[in-house]
Amino acid sequence: MTLSTPAPPGDDNAAQAALAAEGARAAETADAPLWKRLPIISHLRRSVGLQRGMLVTGLVLTGLLLLLALLAPLVAPYGYSATSADGTAFGTQLPPGTPGHLLGTTVSGFDVLSRVIWGTRTAVAVMVCAVIASIILGVALGLVSGYVGGWLDRILVMIADAVYAFPSLLLAIVMSIVISKGQSSFWGGIFAAAISITVVFVPQYFRVIRAEVVRLKAEPFVEAAKVVGTGHGRIMRVHLLRNATRTLPLIFTLNASEAILTLAALGFLGFGIEPTKASEWGYDLNRAMSDATSGIWWTGLFPGLAIVLAVLGVTLVGESINDLNDPRLRTRKRRRAARRATTTSEEARA
């Protein structure tokens, strides 16, 4: 049970109104159908004002990213490595708006729109692999370390600090060379970026979960569970894990954003995926550098814009969910609204 922040002196009416509104909202949520209590839907129902606008914007951008990744073969006009269609070669460096090439073509004759759409599939694949692996390893290690303590906790903390000292991009480059053996294949590039992000970001999940578990295991409800004979596994799974993962959405989205940026950086530095293996935004930006000096701006603008929008959408979703999961922020907003309502009613009576 989460206790609200005490109200300032003299605000008894506002505090009572805020508590009443919070209780009514909690009762309404408990009685709502299951589909209304799902994570994203419940956050949308609780959000208001600018917070809702940020969440909706993030969901739209993220949903568009996932939709394009899923439907890339149907949406993209050409393949990611196609330089001709129906026996006719594409022109090189065609400007945007050219018939058949909405966003133009590159100096190599690739269709820019097709490369951008197919690039979403590569970005989502890296993001999913890195995030899932990071969460599983980081949460499990943090839970065990915080609950068991002792020498095991000290060793895991020391290892996490040592791993966290490595630069993620440098580790990604090393992983790319080791895994792909110098050959930039589709799965080699994806696993290189995903593993590097996993190794670097596991300490973040580990630190957050461990700190929460150390705090929660001293709470009365955990002590009561131990007294009644509840097993350690059930305590960690039911009592600690559920209460220690409130801050994970923000780290989850930052991790996903970092995965996209790291993959783009690998491609930009020449350690990414070759265009004949898959489409990758960082590689396209690398090839567009020489075009920019010649006034050919579209070959670099649209892949760069795709990176910005993908990272922005995921980050907005994470920030909004983190704010909505924080009861202190919700209580403050309701208290201010109740205070304004009380002041208005008092002025009307006067």
Number of C-alpha atoms within 10 A of each C-alpha: 3 7 8 16 12 8 16 9 7 8 14 12 15 22 23 15 19 23 17 13 16 17 12 12 13 12 11 11 16 12 11 12 10 10 10 16 15 10 10 14 11 16 20 18 12 14 19 14 7 10 18 17 15 19 24 18 17 24 19 15 19 21 15 16 23 17 14 21 20 15 14 22 16 9 15 17 18 23 20 25 19 17 19 15 11 5 7 8 12 20 19 15 20 23 18 17 10 12 10 12 20 16 21 24 26 25 16 13 18 27 31 26 23 24 28 25 27 26 25 26 23 22 27 21 17 24 24 14 19 28 25 15 17 26 21 13 17 24 24 17 22 29 26 19 25 26 21 14 15 10 10 13 17 13 12 19 20 12 11 21 13 11 16 16 9 12 11 21 18 13 18 26 21 14 21 27 17 13 16 20 11 11 16 24 18 19 17 21 29 25 22 29 33 29 23 24 29 25 21 21 28 25 25 22 25 25 21 20 29 26 16 21 26 19 14 20 17 10 11 10 14 16 14 11 15 13 9 8 8 13 10 13 10 12 18 21 12 11 17 22 20 10 15 22 15 16 19 19 19 20 20 21 22 19 26 28 22 20 31 27 22 26 31 27 22 23 23 21 13 16 26 31 29 19 18 13 14 21 26 30 31 28 23 26 22 18 18 21 15 13 18 14 9 8 8 20 16 21 29 22 16 19 24 17 13 17 20 14 16 24 23 18 24 26 26 24 23 24 19 23 23 18 18 20 15 13 14 15 15 16 21 15 14 19 23 14 15 22 20 13 14 16 14 12 11 10 9 8 7 6
